[in-house]
Amino acid sequence: MKTVKVSLNSIDKVKTFVNDINRFNFDFDLVSGRYVIDAKSIMGIFSLDLSRPIDLNIHAEDNQLEDVLKALAPYIVE
């Protein structure tokens, strides 16, 4: 598992983010405070505070992680 911070501060970003991660067959969780949401759920994402970066837990094998990080690069913040 790898954790990165992502910024989903607009409706369009959320829609493209969900489309991008749905291409992968493993689990993604968004963690905001005490809330953990399935990152493939657009309704779940909109229930979070999107005004600041959110932790994304990526449950992928190490050999597949590079492809995931490339696909999610537009959303990842430091």
mmCIF file of the N, C-alpha and C atoms, coordinates in Angstrom:
data_MODEL
# 
_entry.id   MODEL 
# 
loop_
_atom_site.group_PDB 
_atom_site.id 
_atom_site.type_symbol 
_atom_site.label_atom_id 
_atom_site.label_alt_id 
_atom_site.label_comp_id 
_atom_site.label_asym_id 
_atom_site.label_entity_id 
_atom_site.label_seq_id 
_atom_site.pdbx_PDB_ins_code 
_atom_site.Cartn_x 
_atom_site.Cartn_y 
_atom_site.Cartn_z 
_atom_site.occupancy 
_atom_site.B_iso_or_equiv 
_atom_site.pdbx_formal_charge 
_atom_site.auth_seq_id 
_atom_site.auth_comp_id 
_atom_site.auth_asym_id 
_atom_site.auth_atom_id 
_atom_site.pdbx_PDB_model_num 
ATOM 1   N N  . MET A 1 1  ? 0.837   -1.183 0.000   1.00 0.00 ? 1  MET A N  1 
ATOM 2   C CA . MET A 1 1  ? 0.000   0.000  0.000   1.00 0.00 ? 1  MET A CA 1 
ATOM 3   C C  . MET A 1 1  ? 0.878   1.240  0.000   1.00 0.00 ? 1  MET A C  1 
ATOM 4   N N  . LYS A 1 2  ? 0.457   2.229  -0.743  1.00 0.00 ? 2  LYS A N  1 
ATOM 5   C CA . LYS A 1 2  ? 1.154   3.513  -0.770  1.00 0.00 ? 2  LYS A CA 1 
ATOM 6   C C  . LYS A 1 2  ? 0.128   4.612  -0.526  1.00 0.00 ? 2  LYS A C  1 
ATOM 7   N N  . THR A 1 3  ? 0.557   5.645  0.205   1.00 0.00 ? 3  THR A N  1 
ATOM 8   C CA . THR A 1 3  ? -0.320  6.780  0.485   1.00 0.00 ? 3  THR A CA 1 
ATOM 9   C C  . THR A 1 3  ? 0.267   8.036  -0.148  1.00 0.00 ? 3  THR A C  1 
ATOM 10  N N  . VAL A 1 4  ? -0.568  8.767  -0.878  1.00 0.00 ? 4  VAL A N  1 
ATOM 11  C CA . VAL A 1 4  ? -0.183  10.047 -1.476  1.00 0.00 ? 4  VAL A CA 1 
ATOM 12  C C  . VAL A 1 4  ? -1.269  11.064 -1.154  1.00 0.00 ? 4  VAL A C  1 
ATOM 13  N N  . LYS A 1 5  ? -0.928  12.334 -1.239  1.00 0.00 ? 5  LYS A N  1 
ATOM 14  C CA . LYS A 1 5  ? -1.920  13.405 -1.058  1.00 0.00 ? 5  LYS A CA 1 
ATOM 15  C C  . LYS A 1 5  ? -2.422  13.821 -2.436  1.00 0.00 ? 5  LYS A C  1 
ATOM 16  N N  . VAL A 1 6  ? -3.744  13.952 -2.558  1.00 0.00 ? 6  VAL A N  1 
ATOM 17  C CA . VAL A 1 6  ? -4.342  14.388 -3.818  1.00 0.00 ? 6  VAL A CA 1 
ATOM 18  C C  . VAL A 1 6  ? -5.212  15.615 -3.574  1.00 0.00 ? 6  VAL A C  1 
ATOM 19  N N  . SER A 1 7  ? -5.316  16.446 -4.604  1.00 0.00 ? 7  SER A N  1 
ATOM 20  C CA . SER A 1 7  ? -6.169  17.626 -4.566  1.00 0.00 ? 7  SER A CA 1 
ATOM 21  C C  . SER A 1 7  ? -7.315  17.416 -5.547  1.00 0.00 ? 7  SER A C  1 
ATOM 22  N N  . LEU A 1 8  ? -8.541  17.453 -5.028  1.00 0.00 ? 8  LEU A N  1 
ATOM 23  C CA . LEU A 1 8  ? -9.745  17.283 -5.846  1.00 0.00 ? 8  LEU A CA 1 
ATOM 24  C C  . LEU A 1 8  ? -10.660 18.478 -5.609  1.00 0.00 ? 8  LEU A C  1 
ATOM 25  N N  . ASN A 1 9  ? -10.162 19.660 -5.959  1.00 0.00 ? 9  ASN A N  1 
ATOM 26  C CA . ASN A 1 9  ? -10.843 20.897 -5.585  1.00 0.00 ? 9  ASN A CA 1 
ATOM 27  C C  . ASN A 1 9  ? -11.833 21.431 -6.620  1.00 0.00 ? 9  ASN A C  1 
ATOM 28  N N  . SER A 1 10 ? -12.230 20.604 -7.583  1.00 0.00 ? 10 SER A N  1 
ATOM 29  C CA . SER A 1 10 ? -13.268 21.031 -8.530  1.00 0.00 ? 10 SER A CA 1 
ATOM 30  C C  . SER A 1 10 ? -14.095 19.823 -8.965  1.00 0.00 ? 10 SER A C  1 
ATOM 31  N N  . ILE A 1 11 ? -15.297 20.090 -9.440  1.00 0.00 ? 11 ILE A N  1 
ATOM 32  C CA . ILE A 1 11 ? -16.182 19.007 -9.876  1.00 0.00 ? 11 ILE A CA 1 
ATOM 33  C C  . ILE A 1 11 ? -15.562 18.243 -11.036 1.00 0.00 ? 11 ILE A C  1 
ATOM 34  N N  . ASP A 1 12 ? -14.970 18.971 -11.991 1.00 0.00 ? 12 ASP A N  1 
ATOM 35  C CA . ASP A 1 12 ? -14.344 18.307 -13.142 1.00 0.00 ? 12 ASP A CA 1 
ATOM 36  C C  . ASP A 1 12 ? -13.188 17.416 -12.711 1.00 0.00 ? 12 ASP A C  1 
ATOM 37  N N  . LYS A 1 13 ? -12.392 17.875 -11.747 1.00 0.00 ? 13 LYS A N  1 
ATOM 38  C CA . LYS A 1 13 ? -11.283 17.060 -11.249 1.00 0.00 ? 13 LYS A CA 1 
ATOM 39  C C  . LYS A 1 13 ? -11.782 15.774 -10.607 1.00 0.00 ? 13 LYS A C  1 
ATOM 40  N N  . VAL A 1 14 ? -12.856 15.866 -9.861  1.00 0.00 ? 14 VAL A N  1 
ATOM 41  C CA . VAL A 1 14 ? -13.417 14.673 -9.212  1.00 0.00 ? 14 VAL A CA 1 
ATOM 42  C C  . VAL A 1 14 ? -13.892 13.686 -10.271 1.00 0.00 ? 14 VAL A C  1 
ATOM 43  N N  . LYS A 1 15 ? -14.594 14.159 -11.284 1.00 0.00 ? 15 LYS A N  1 
ATOM 44  C CA . LYS A 1 15 ? -15.107 13.280 -12.333 1.00 0.00 ? 15 LYS A CA 1 
ATOM 45  C C  . LYS A 1 15 ? -13.971 12.577 -13.084 1.00 0.00 ? 15 LYS A C  1 
ATOM 46  N N  . THR A 1 16 ? -12.940 13.319 -13.473 1.00 0.00 ? 16 THR A N  1 
ATOM 47  C CA . THR A 1 16 ? -11.837 12.685 -14.203 1.00 0.00 ? 16 THR A CA 1 
ATOM 48  C C  . THR A 1 16 ? -11.036 11.761 -13.290 1.00 0.00 ? 16 THR A C  1 
ATOM 49  N N  . PHE A 1 17 ? -10.898 12.131 -12.013 1.00 0.00 ? 17 PHE A N  1 
ATOM 50  C CA . PHE A 1 17 ? -10.196 11.284 -11.051 1.00 0.00 ? 17 PHE A CA 1 
ATOM 51  C C  . PHE A 1 17 ? -10.891 9.924  -10.926 1.00 0.00 ? 17 PHE A C  1 
ATOM 52  N N  . VAL A 1 18 ? -12.207 9.935  -10.751 1.00 0.00 ? 18 VAL A N  1 
ATOM 53  C CA . VAL A 1 18 ? -12.956 8.682  -10.622 1.00 0.00 ? 18 VAL A CA 1 
ATOM 54  C C  . VAL A 1 18 ? -12.844 7.858  -11.901 1.00 0.00 ? 18 VAL A C  1 
ATOM 55  N N  . ASN A 1 19 ? -12.923 8.488  -13.058 1.00 0.00 ? 19 ASN A N  1 
ATOM 56  C CA . ASN A 1 19 ? -12.752 7.756  -14.324 1.00 0.00 ? 19 ASN A CA 1 
ATOM 57  C C  . ASN A 1 19 ? -11.368 7.145  -14.420 1.00 0.00 ? 19 ASN A C  1 
ATOM 58  N N  . ASP A 1 20 ? -10.330 7.886  -14.007 1.00 0.00 ? 20 ASP A N  1 
ATOM 59  C CA . ASP A 1 20 ? -8.958  7.381  -14.089 1.00 0.00 ? 20 ASP A CA 1 
ATOM 60  C C  . ASP A 1 20 ? -8.726  6.187  -13.170 1.00 0.00 ? 20 ASP A C  1 
ATOM 61  N N  . ILE A 1 21 ? -9.219  6.247  -11.932 1.00 0.00 ? 21 ILE A N  1 
ATOM 62  C CA . ILE A 1 21 ? -8.931  5.123  -11.020 1.00 0.00 ? 21 ILE A CA 1 
ATOM 63  C C  . ILE A 1 21 ? -9.816  3.911  -11.291 1.00 0.00 ? 21 ILE A C  1 
ATOM 64  N N  . ASN A 1 22 ? -10.942 4.107  -11.949 1.00 0.00 ? 22 ASN A N  1 
ATOM 65  C CA . ASN A 1 22 ? -11.794 2.962  -12.274 1.00 0.00 ? 22 ASN A CA 1 
ATOM 66  C C  . ASN A 1 22 ? -11.179 2.057  -13.337 1.00 0.00 ? 22 ASN A C  1 
ATOM 67  N N  . ARG A 1 23 ? -10.112 2.506  -13.977 1.00 0.00 ? 23 ARG A N  1 
ATOM 68  C CA . ARG A 1 23 ? -9.410  1.664  -14.949 1.00 0.00 ? 23 ARG A CA 1 
ATOM 69  C C  . ARG A 1 23 ? -8.598  0.570  -14.268 1.00 0.00 ? 23 ARG A C  1 
ATOM 70  N N  . PHE A 1 24 ? -8.363  0.716  -12.975 1.00 0.00 ? 24 PHE A N  1 
ATOM 71  C CA . PHE A 1 24 ? -7.534  -0.236 -12.237 1.00 0.00 ? 24 PHE A CA 1 
ATOM 72  C C  . PHE A 1 24 ? -8.408  -1.166 -11.401 1.00 0.00 ? 24 PHE A C  1 
ATOM 73  N N  . ASN A 1 25 ? -7.951  -2.418 -11.241 1.00 0.00 ? 25 ASN A N  1 
ATOM 74  C CA . ASN A 1 25 ? -8.753  -3.438 -10.564 1.00 0.00 ? 25 ASN A CA 1 
ATOM 75  C C  . ASN A 1 25 ? -8.426  -3.611 -9.089  1.00 0.00 ? 25 ASN A C  1 
ATOM 76  N N  . PHE A 1 26 ? -7.809  -2.649 -8.462  1.00 0.00 ? 26 PHE A N  1 
ATOM 77  C CA . PHE A 1 26 ? -7.553  -2.771 -7.031  1.00 0.00 ? 26 PHE A CA 1 
ATOM 78  C C  . PHE A 1 26 ? -8.207  -1.625 -6.284  1.00 0.00 ? 26 PHE A C  1 
ATOM 79  N N  . ASP A 1 27 ? -8.102  -1.665 -4.959  1.00 0.00 ? 27 ASP A N  1 
ATOM 80  C CA . ASP A 1 27 ? -8.836  -0.719 -4.116  1.00 0.00 ? 27 ASP A CA 1 
ATOM 81  C C  . ASP A 1 27 ? -8.073  0.578  -3.894  1.00 0.00 ? 27 ASP A C  1 
ATOM 82  N N  . PHE A 1 28 ? -8.854  1.653  -3.780  1.00 0.00 ? 28 PHE A N  1 
ATOM 83  C CA . PHE A 1 28 ? -8.351  2.984  -3.455  1.00 0.00 ? 28 PHE A CA 1 
ATOM 84  C C  . PHE A 1 28 ? -9.237  3.542  -2.346  1.00 0.00 ? 28 PHE A C  1 
ATOM 85  N N  . ASP A 1 29 ? -8.637  4.098  -1.308  1.00 0.00 ? 29 ASP A N  1 
ATOM 86  C CA . ASP A 1 29 ? -9.395  4.715  -0.226  1.00 0.00 ? 29 ASP A CA 1 
ATOM 87  C C  . ASP A 1 29 ? -8.966  6.162  -0.071  1.00 0.00 ? 29 ASP A C  1 
ATOM 88  N N  . LEU A 1 30 ? -9.924  7.053  0.098   1.00 0.00 ? 30 LEU A N  1 
ATOM 89  C CA . LEU A 1 30 ? -9.642  8.448  0.438   1.00 0.00 ? 30 LEU A CA 1 
ATOM 90  C C  . LEU A 1 30 ? -9.862  8.615  1.930   1.00 0.00 ? 30 LEU A C  1 
ATOM 91  N N  . VAL A 1 31 ? -8.879  9.216  2.618   1.00 0.00 ? 31 VAL A N  1 
ATOM 92  C CA . VAL A 1 31 ? -8.943  9.386  4.064   1.00 0.00 ? 31 VAL A CA 1 
ATOM 93  C C  . VAL A 1 31 ? -8.913  10.876 4.387   1.00 0.00 ? 31 VAL A C  1 
ATOM 94  N N  . SER A 1 32 ? -9.967  11.337 5.027   1.00 0.00 ? 32 SER A N  1 
ATOM 95  C CA . SER A 1 32 ? -10.066 12.730 5.444   1.00 0.00 ? 32 SER A CA 1 
ATOM 96  C C  . SER A 1 32 ? -10.478 12.725 6.907   1.00 0.00 ? 32 SER A C  1 
ATOM 97  N N  . GLY A 1 33 ? -9.524  12.999 7.790   1.00 0.00 ? 33 GLY A N  1 
ATOM 98  C CA . GLY A 1 33 ? -9.803  12.939 9.216   1.00 0.00 ? 33 GLY A CA 1 
ATOM 99  C C  . GLY A 1 33 ? -10.133 11.519 9.616   1.00 0.00 ? 33 GLY A C  1 
ATOM 100 N N  . ARG A 1 34 ? -11.309 11.325 10.191  1.00 0.00 ? 34 ARG A N  1 
ATOM 101 C CA . ARG A 1 34 ? -11.705 9.978  10.604  1.00 0.00 ? 34 ARG A CA 1 
ATOM 102 C C  . ARG A 1 34 ? -12.554 9.261  9.561   1.00 0.00 ? 34 ARG A C  1 
ATOM 103 N N  . TYR A 1 35 ? -12.785 9.895  8.418   1.00 0.00 ? 35 TYR A N  1 
ATOM 104 C CA . TYR A 1 35 ? -13.615 9.313  7.367   1.00 0.00 ? 35 TYR A CA 1 
ATOM 105 C C  . TYR A 1 35 ? -12.751 8.596  6.333   1.00 0.00 ? 35 TYR A C  1 
ATOM 106 N N  . VAL A 1 36 ? -13.165 7.381  5.977   1.00 0.00 ? 36 VAL A N  1 
ATOM 107 C CA . VAL A 1 36 ? -12.509 6.609  4.922   1.00 0.00 ? 36 VAL A CA 1 
ATOM 108 C C  . VAL A 1 36 ? -13.570 6.295  3.879   1.00 0.00 ? 36 VAL A C  1 
ATOM 109 N N  . ILE A 1 37 ? -13.317 6.732  2.650   1.00 0.00 ? 37 ILE A N  1 
ATOM 110 C CA . ILE A 1 37 ? -14.291 6.616  1.558   1.00 0.00 ? 37 ILE A CA 1 
ATOM 111 C C  . ILE A 1 37 ? -13.664 5.810  0.415   1.00 0.00 ? 37 ILE A C  1 
ATOM 112 N N  . ASP A 1 38 ? -14.467 4.983  -0.230  1.00 0.00 ? 38 ASP A N  1 
ATOM 113 C CA . ASP A 1 38 ? -14.027 4.293  -1.445  1.00 0.00 ? 38 ASP A CA 1 
ATOM 114 C C  . ASP A 1 38 ? -13.800 5.362  -2.515  1.00 0.00 ? 38 ASP A C  1 
ATOM 115 N N  . ALA A 1 39 ? -12.571 5.466  -3.003  1.00 0.00 ? 39 ALA A N  1 
ATOM 116 C CA . ALA A 1 39 ? -12.232 6.528  -3.955  1.00 0.00 ? 39 ALA A CA 1 
ATOM 117 C C  . ALA A 1 39 ? -12.896 6.330  -5.320  1.00 0.00 ? 39 ALA A C  1 
ATOM 118 N N  . LYS A 1 40 ? -13.484 5.178  -5.563  1.00 0.00 ? 40 LYS A N  1 
ATOM 119 C CA . LYS A 1 40 ? -14.181 4.947  -6.828  1.00 0.00 ? 40 LYS A CA 1 
ATOM 120 C C  . LYS A 1 40 ? -15.632 5.411  -6.763  1.00 0.00 ? 40 LYS A C  1 
ATOM 121 N N  . SER A 1 41 ? -16.042 5.914  -5.602  1.00 0.00 ? 41 SER A N  1 
ATOM 122 C CA . SER A 1 41 ? -17.418 6.374  -5.403  1.00 0.00 ? 41 SER A CA 1 
ATOM 123 C C  . SER A 1 41 ? -17.484 7.892  -5.515  1.00 0.00 ? 41 SER A C  1 
ATOM 124 N N  . ILE A 1 42 ? -18.063 8.373  -6.596  1.00 0.00 ? 42 ILE A N  1 
ATOM 125 C CA . ILE A 1 42 ? -18.143 9.820  -6.805  1.00 0.00 ? 42 ILE A CA 1 
ATOM 126 C C  . ILE A 1 42 ? -19.012 10.473 -5.722  1.00 0.00 ? 42 ILE A C  1 
ATOM 127 N N  . MET A 1 43 ? -20.072 9.809  -5.303  1.00 0.00 ? 43 MET A N  1 
ATOM 128 C CA . MET A 1 43 ? -20.925 10.363 -4.242  1.00 0.00 ? 43 MET A CA 1 
ATOM 129 C C  . MET A 1 43 ? -20.167 10.411 -2.918  1.00 0.00 ? 43 MET A C  1 
ATOM 130 N N  . GLY A 1 44 ? -19.379 9.390  -2.645  1.00 0.00 ? 44 GLY A N  1 
ATOM 131 C CA . GLY A 1 44 ? -18.588 9.380  -1.420  1.00 0.00 ? 44 GLY A CA 1 
ATOM 132 C C  . GLY A 1 44 ? -17.572 10.516 -1.392  1.00 0.00 ? 44 GLY A C  1 
ATOM 133 N N  . ILE A 1 45 ? -16.947 10.776 -2.516  1.00 0.00 ? 45 ILE A N  1 
ATOM 134 C CA . ILE A 1 45 ? -15.944 11.846 -2.594  1.00 0.00 ? 45 ILE A CA 1 
ATOM 135 C C  . ILE A 1 45 ? -16.586 13.196 -2.297  1.00 0.00 ? 45 ILE A C  1 
ATOM 136 N N  . PHE A 1 46 ? -17.787 13.426 -2.830  1.00 0.00 ? 46 PHE A N  1 
ATOM 137 C CA . PHE A 1 46 ? -18.447 14.709 -2.603  1.00 0.00 ? 46 PHE A CA 1 
ATOM 138 C C  . PHE A 1 46 ? -18.904 14.892 -1.156  1.00 0.00 ? 46 PHE A C  1 
ATOM 139 N N  . SER A 1 47 ? -18.855 13.828 -0.351  1.00 0.00 ? 47 SER A N  1 
ATOM 140 C CA . SER A 1 47 ? -19.210 13.970 1.057   1.00 0.00 ? 47 SER A CA 1 
ATOM 141 C C  . SER A 1 47 ? -18.019 14.450 1.894   1.00 0.00 ? 47 SER A C  1 
ATOM 142 N N  . LEU A 1 48 ? -16.837 14.546 1.277   1.00 0.00 ? 48 LEU A N  1 
ATOM 143 C CA . LEU A 1 48 ? -15.635 14.973 1.990   1.00 0.00 ? 48 LEU A CA 1 
ATOM 144 C C  . LEU A 1 48 ? -15.393 16.472 1.825   1.00 0.00 ? 48 LEU A C  1 
ATOM 145 N N  . ASP A 1 49 ? -14.531 17.012 2.683   1.00 0.00 ? 49 ASP A N  1 
ATOM 146 C CA . ASP A 1 49 ? -14.096 18.404 2.561   1.00 0.00 ? 49 ASP A CA 1 
ATOM 147 C C  . ASP A 1 49 ? -13.024 18.456 1.477   1.00 0.00 ? 49 ASP A C  1 
ATOM 148 N N  . LEU A 1 50 ? -13.382 18.987 0.307   1.00 0.00 ? 50 LEU A N  1 
ATOM 149 C CA . LEU A 1 50 ? -12.473 18.988 -0.841  1.00 0.00 ? 50 LEU A CA 1 
ATOM 150 C C  . LEU A 1 50 ? -11.667 20.277 -0.954  1.00 0.00 ? 50 LEU A C  1 
ATOM 151 N N  . SER A 1 51 ? -11.752 21.137 0.041   1.00 0.00 ? 51 SER A N  1 
ATOM 152 C CA . SER A 1 51 ? -11.041 22.413 -0.018  1.00 0.00 ? 51 SER A CA 1 
ATOM 153 C C  . SER A 1 51 ? -9.552  22.265 0.277   1.00 0.00 ? 51 SER A C  1 
ATOM 154 N N  . ARG A 1 52 ? -9.140  21.114 0.755   1.00 0.00 ? 52 ARG A N  1 
ATOM 155 C CA . ARG A 1 52 ? -7.712  20.871 1.044   1.00 0.00 ? 52 ARG A CA 1 
ATOM 156 C C  . ARG A 1 52 ? -7.344  19.467 0.571   1.00 0.00 ? 52 ARG A C  1 
ATOM 157 N N  . PRO A 1 53 ? -6.042  19.195 0.427   1.00 0.00 ? 53 PRO A N  1 
ATOM 158 C CA . PRO A 1 53 ? -5.624  17.868 -0.047  1.00 0.00 ? 53 PRO A CA 1 
ATOM 159 C C  . PRO A 1 53 ? -6.083  16.738 0.880   1.00 0.00 ? 53 PRO A C  1 
ATOM 160 N N  . ILE A 1 54 ? -6.312  15.580 0.278   1.00 0.00 ? 54 ILE A N  1 
ATOM 161 C CA . ILE A 1 54 ? -6.814  14.398 0.978   1.00 0.00 ? 54 ILE A CA 1 
ATOM 162 C C  . ILE A 1 54 ? -5.813  13.258 0.764   1.00 0.00 ? 54 ILE A C  1 
ATOM 163 N N  . ASP A 1 55 ? -5.676  12.394 1.770   1.00 0.00 ? 55 ASP A N  1 
ATOM 164 C CA . ASP A 1 55 ? -4.811  11.214 1.630   1.00 0.00 ? 55 ASP A CA 1 
ATOM 165 C C  . ASP A 1 55 ? -5.503  10.162 0.779   1.00 0.00 ? 55 ASP A C  1 
ATOM 166 N N  . LEU A 1 56 ? -4.754  9.615  -0.172  1.00 0.00 ? 56 LEU A N  1 
ATOM 167 C CA . LEU A 1 56 ? -5.249  8.520  -1.008  1.00 0.00 ? 56 LEU A CA 1 
ATOM 168 C C  . LEU A 1 56 ? -4.406  7.290  -0.713  1.00 0.00 ? 56 LEU A C  1 
ATOM 169 N N  . ASN A 1 57 ? -5.045  6.233  -0.219  1.00 0.00 ? 57 ASN A N  1 
ATOM 170 C CA . ASN A 1 57 ? -4.366  4.956  0.003   1.00 0.00 ? 57 ASN A CA 1 
ATOM 171 C C  . ASN A 1 57 ? -4.563  4.099  -1.232  1.00 0.00 ? 57 ASN A C  1 
ATOM 172 N N  . ILE A 1 58 ? -3.453  3.674  -1.819  1.00 0.00 ? 58 ILE A N  1 
ATOM 173 C CA . ILE A 1 58 ? -3.478  2.862  -3.039  1.00 0.00 ? 58 ILE A CA 1 
ATOM 174 C C  . ILE A 1 58 ? -3.099  1.436  -2.644  1.00 0.00 ? 58 ILE A C  1 
ATOM 175 N N  . HIS A 1 59 ? -4.013  0.502  -2.814  1.00 0.00 ? 59 HIS A N  1 
ATOM 176 C CA . HIS A 1 59 ? -3.771  -0.898 -2.459  1.00 0.00 ? 59 HIS A CA 1 
ATOM 177 C C  . HIS A 1 59 ? -3.386  -1.660 -3.723  1.00 0.00 ? 59 HIS A C  1 
ATOM 178 N N  . ALA A 1 60 ? -2.153  -1.443 -4.181  1.00 0.00 ? 60 ALA A N  1 
ATOM 179 C CA . ALA A 1 60 ? -1.684  -2.049 -5.431  1.00 0.00 ? 60 ALA A CA 1 
ATOM 180 C C  . ALA A 1 60 ? -0.387  -2.800 -5.179  1.00 0.00 ? 60 ALA A C  1 
ATOM 181 N N  . GLU A 1 61 ? -0.102  -3.729 -6.055  1.00 0.00 ? 61 GLU A N  1 
ATOM 182 C CA . GLU A 1 61 ? 1.176   -4.441 -6.007  1.00 0.00 ? 61 GLU A CA 1 
ATOM 183 C C  . GLU A 1 61 ? 2.281   -3.479 -6.433  1.00 0.00 ? 61 GLU A C  1 
ATOM 184 N N  . ASP A 1 62 ? 3.483   -3.697 -5.916  1.00 0.00 ? 62 ASP A N  1 
ATOM 185 C CA . ASP A 1 62 ? 4.603   -2.797 -6.210  1.00 0.00 ? 62 ASP A CA 1 
ATOM 186 C C  . ASP A 1 62 ? 4.869   -2.661 -7.705  1.00 0.00 ? 62 ASP A C  1 
ATOM 187 N N  . ASN A 1 63 ? 4.727   -3.753 -8.454  1.00 0.00 ? 63 ASN A N  1 
ATOM 188 C CA . ASN A 1 63 ? 5.025   -3.695 -9.880  1.00 0.00 ? 63 ASN A CA 1 
ATOM 189 C C  . ASN A 1 63 ? 3.961   -2.925 -10.666 1.00 0.00 ? 63 ASN A C  1 
ATOM 190 N N  . GLN A 1 64 ? 2.775   -2.727 -10.097 1.00 0.00 ? 64 GLN A N  1 
ATOM 191 C CA . GLN A 1 64 ? 1.710   -1.982 -10.772 1.00 0.00 ? 64 GLN A CA 1 
ATOM 192 C C  . GLN A 1 64 ? 1.613   -0.542 -10.276 1.00 0.00 ? 64 GLN A C  1 
ATOM 193 N N  . LEU A 1 65 ? 2.303   -0.253 -9.197  1.00 0.00 ? 65 LEU A N  1 
ATOM 194 C CA . LEU A 1 65 ? 2.203   1.056  -8.561  1.00 0.00 ? 65 LEU A CA 1 
ATOM 195 C C  . LEU A 1 65 ? 2.678   2.183  -9.470  1.00 0.00 ? 65 LEU A C  1 
ATOM 196 N N  . GLU A 1 66 ? 3.697   1.933  -10.257 1.00 0.00 ? 66 GLU A N  1 
ATOM 197 C CA . GLU A 1 66 ? 4.240   2.966  -11.145 1.00 0.00 ? 66 GLU A CA 1 
ATOM 198 C C  . GLU A 1 66 ? 3.191   3.440  -12.158 1.00 0.00 ? 66 GLU A C  1 
ATOM 199 N N  . ASP A 1 67 ? 2.430   2.499  -12.725 1.00 0.00 ? 67 ASP A N  1 
ATOM 200 C CA . ASP A 1 67 ? 1.378   2.858  -13.686 1.00 0.00 ? 67 ASP A CA 1 
ATOM 201 C C  . ASP A 1 67 ? 0.289   3.693  -13.022 1.00 0.00 ? 67 ASP A C  1 
ATOM 202 N N  . VAL A 1 68 ? -0.062  3.332  -11.794 1.00 0.00 ? 68 VAL A N  1 
ATOM 203 C CA . VAL A 1 68 ? -1.088  4.073  -11.058 1.00 0.00 ? 68 VAL A CA 1 
ATOM 204 C C  . VAL A 1 68 ? -0.610  5.495  -10.785 1.00 0.00 ? 68 VAL A C  1 
ATOM 205 N N  . LEU A 1 69 ? 0.622   5.645  -10.325 1.00 0.00 ? 69 LEU A N  1 
ATOM 206 C CA . LEU A 1 69 ? 1.143   6.970  -10.003 1.00 0.00 ? 69 LEU A CA 1 
ATOM 207 C C  . LEU A 1 69 ? 1.235   7.860  -11.240 1.00 0.00 ? 69 LEU A C  1 
ATOM 208 N N  . LYS A 1 70 ? 1.543   7.270  -12.389 1.00 0.00 ? 70 LYS A N  1 
ATOM 209 C CA . LYS A 1 70 ? 1.564   8.051  -13.635 1.00 0.00 ? 70 LYS A CA 1 
ATOM 210 C C  . LYS A 1 70 ? 0.166   8.545  -13.985 1.00 0.00 ? 70 LYS A C  1 
ATOM 211 N N  . ALA A 1 71 ? -0.826  7.673  -13.835 1.00 0.00 ? 71 ALA A N  1 
ATOM 212 C CA . ALA A 1 71 ? -2.206  8.051  -14.171 1.00 0.00 ? 71 ALA A CA 1 
ATOM 213 C C  . ALA A 1 71 ? -2.745  9.112  -13.221 1.00 0.00 ? 71 ALA A C  1 
ATOM 214 N N  . LEU A 1 72 ? -2.285  9.082  -11.971 1.00 0.00 ? 72 LEU A N  1 
ATOM 215 C CA . LEU A 1 72 ? -2.801  10.013 -10.966 1.00 0.00 ? 72 LEU A CA 1 
ATOM 216 C C  . LEU A 1 72 ? -1.929  11.254 -10.786 1.00 0.00 ? 72 LEU A C  1 
ATOM 217 N N  . ALA A 1 73 ? -0.892  11.391 -11.574 1.00 0.00 ? 73 ALA A N  1 
ATOM 218 C CA . ALA A 1 73 ? 0.043   12.532 -11.434 1.00 0.00 ? 73 ALA A CA 1 
ATOM 219 C C  . ALA A 1 73 ? -0.656  13.900 -11.446 1.00 0.00 ? 73 ALA A C  1 
ATOM 220 N N  . PRO A 1 74 ? -1.684  14.136 -12.269 1.00 0.00 ? 74 PRO A N  1 
ATOM 221 C CA . PRO A 1 74 ? -2.315  15.471 -12.252 1.00 0.00 ? 74 PRO A CA 1 
ATOM 222 C C  . PRO A 1 74 ? -3.000  15.821 -10.936 1.00 0.00 ? 74 PRO A C  1 
ATOM 223 N N  . TYR A 1 75 ? -3.268  14.830 -10.113 1.00 0.00 ? 75 TYR A N  1 
ATOM 224 C CA . TYR A 1 75 ? -3.996  15.063 -8.858  1.00 0.00 ? 75 TYR A CA 1 
ATOM 225 C C  . TYR A 1 75 ? -3.083  15.096 -7.630  1.00 0.00 ? 75 TYR A C  1 
ATOM 226 N N  . ILE A 1 76 ? -1.894  14.526 -7.757  1.00 0.00 ? 76 ILE A N  1 
ATOM 227 C CA . ILE A 1 76 ? -0.994  14.380 -6.606  1.00 0.00 ? 76 ILE A CA 1 
ATOM 228 C C  . ILE A 1 76 ? -0.340  15.727 -6.271  1.00 0.00 ? 76 ILE A C  1 
ATOM 229 N N  . VAL A 1 77 ? -0.344  16.044 -4.985  1.00 0.00 ? 77 VAL A N  1 
ATOM 230 C CA . VAL A 1 77 ? 0.308   17.265 -4.482  1.00 0.00 ? 77 VAL A CA 1 
ATOM 231 C C  . VAL A 1 77 ? 1.335   16.840 -3.429  1.00 0.00 ? 77 VAL A C  1 
ATOM 232 N N  . GLU A 1 78 ? 2.289   17.699 -3.212  1.00 0.00 ? 78 GLU A N  1 
ATOM 233 C CA . GLU A 1 78 ? 3.327   17.384 -2.221  1.00 0.00 ? 78 GLU A CA 1 
ATOM 234 C C  . GLU A 1 78 ? 2.901   17.792 -0.841  1.00 0.00 ? 78 GLU A C  1 
# 
